[in-house]
Amino acid sequence: MTAINEKLLEDRLGTLEAARSWSPRVVSRLEALIRSGEDDALFRINPIKFAADKGMAEAEAVDLFLYATAHGLFEMNWMLLCSQCGCVLAGRTPRRTRRDLPHRGGVCRARGR
């Protein structure tokens, strides 16, 4: 586990808490995860799974992680996957539009799907 900069964490959690009106204990659940989670688990966190595990609304969990990213607690990346073969069609590429993206993954194209 990486050492935690306590002052920085407290500052960022404070700004996150003040960012909007959260349901009770939402930010404290995130704080507990950050403090107790292994680096690998935090790297691959899924907001939808977090919501299910903590008994939260999915929308609020997604908001929590988006706000946490905006306040410097996380970095968020995404990938667009082919629904047939699971190949990565695109990652976080702001210059591409959806029209520019391939519609099939590499395995699908190789198989002629």
Legacy VTK file of the C-alpha trace (Angstrom):
# vtk DataFile Version 3.0
C-alpha trace
ASCII
DATASET POLYDATA
POINTS 113 float
0.000 0.000 0.000
1.274 3.466 -0.905
1.788 5.962 1.920
-1.050 8.470 2.230
-0.475 12.215 2.437
-2.980 12.838 5.255
-3.278 16.610 4.826
-3.819 16.352 1.072
-6.371 13.565 1.509
-8.286 15.525 4.166
-8.293 18.672 2.005
-9.572 16.830 -1.054
-12.194 14.887 0.900
-13.352 18.167 2.435
-13.801 19.803 -0.957
-15.561 16.664 -2.222
-17.934 16.711 0.733
-18.759 20.378 0.107
-19.186 19.924 -3.653
-22.816 18.846 -3.380
-25.360 17.375 -0.998
-24.526 13.678 -0.521
-26.569 10.970 1.164
-25.389 10.170 4.694
-21.968 8.492 4.966
-21.263 8.454 1.211
-17.969 10.344 1.433
-16.929 8.427 4.562
-17.444 5.143 2.678
-15.153 6.393 -0.062
-12.607 7.521 2.528
-12.669 4.072 4.160
-12.074 2.488 0.760
-9.124 4.787 0.039
-7.577 4.170 3.456
-8.050 0.409 3.513
-7.944 -0.534 -0.160
-4.985 -2.110 -1.854
-3.460 -0.077 -4.671
-4.540 -2.636 -7.296
-8.142 -2.604 -6.044
-8.255 1.201 -6.119
-6.729 1.235 -9.595
-9.530 -0.973 -10.971
-12.453 0.399 -8.934
-15.880 0.097 -10.543
-18.414 2.709 -9.328
-21.374 0.426 -10.132
-19.897 -2.426 -8.082
-19.003 0.035 -5.307
-22.667 1.126 -5.231
-23.904 -2.469 -5.012
-21.378 -3.380 -2.294
-22.215 -0.298 -0.199
-25.987 -0.297 -0.758
-25.945 3.040 -2.594
-27.810 4.304 -5.620
-25.764 3.734 -8.781
-26.244 7.321 -9.948
-24.878 8.713 -6.696
-21.875 6.377 -6.814
-21.073 7.453 -10.369
-21.424 11.098 -9.301
-19.186 10.414 -6.307
-16.388 9.060 -8.478
-16.785 11.803 -11.091
-16.603 14.467 -8.390
-13.715 12.622 -6.689
-11.879 12.660 -10.015
-12.562 16.369 -10.474
-11.175 17.010 -6.970
-7.989 15.026 -7.561
-8.734 11.847 -5.610
-8.823 9.584 -8.678
-7.935 9.569 -12.343
-10.639 8.109 -14.533
-10.077 6.380 -17.862
-12.477 4.497 -20.065
-12.413 2.146 -22.991
-15.043 1.424 -25.609
-15.245 -2.343 -26.161
-16.628 -4.327 -29.074
-19.856 -5.946 -27.899
-19.070 -9.119 -29.864
-15.409 -9.925 -29.220
-14.443 -7.579 -26.362
-11.566 -5.918 -28.229
-10.805 -2.322 -27.317
-12.218 -0.037 -30.015
-11.091 3.207 -28.389
-9.798 4.622 -25.173
-9.877 8.104 -23.808
-9.206 9.957 -27.055
-10.810 13.410 -27.000
-9.964 14.222 -30.631
-11.930 11.329 -32.066
-15.638 11.454 -32.577
-17.852 8.419 -32.341
-18.175 8.420 -36.137
-14.391 8.021 -36.468
-14.290 4.882 -34.306
-14.259 1.368 -35.742
-17.578 -0.415 -35.310
-16.094 -3.887 -34.834
-13.163 -5.255 -32.892
-10.068 -6.847 -34.394
-11.269 -10.413 -33.793
-14.629 -9.647 -35.405
-12.969 -8.045 -38.436
-10.628 -11.050 -38.782
-13.583 -13.432 -38.664
-15.584 -11.321 -41.117
-18.363 -10.448 -38.633
LINES 1 114
113 0 1 2 3 4 5 6 7 8 9 10 11 12 13 14 15 16 17 18 19 20 21 22 23 24 25 26 27 28 29 30 31 32 33 34 35 36 37 38 39 40 41 42 43 44 45 46 47 48 49 50 51 52 53 54 55 56 57 58 59 60 61 62 63 64 65 66 67 68 69 70 71 72 73 74 75 76 77 78 79 80 81 82 83 84 85 86 87 88 89 90 91 92 93 94 95 96 97 98 99 100 101 102 103 104 105 106 107 108 109 110 111 112
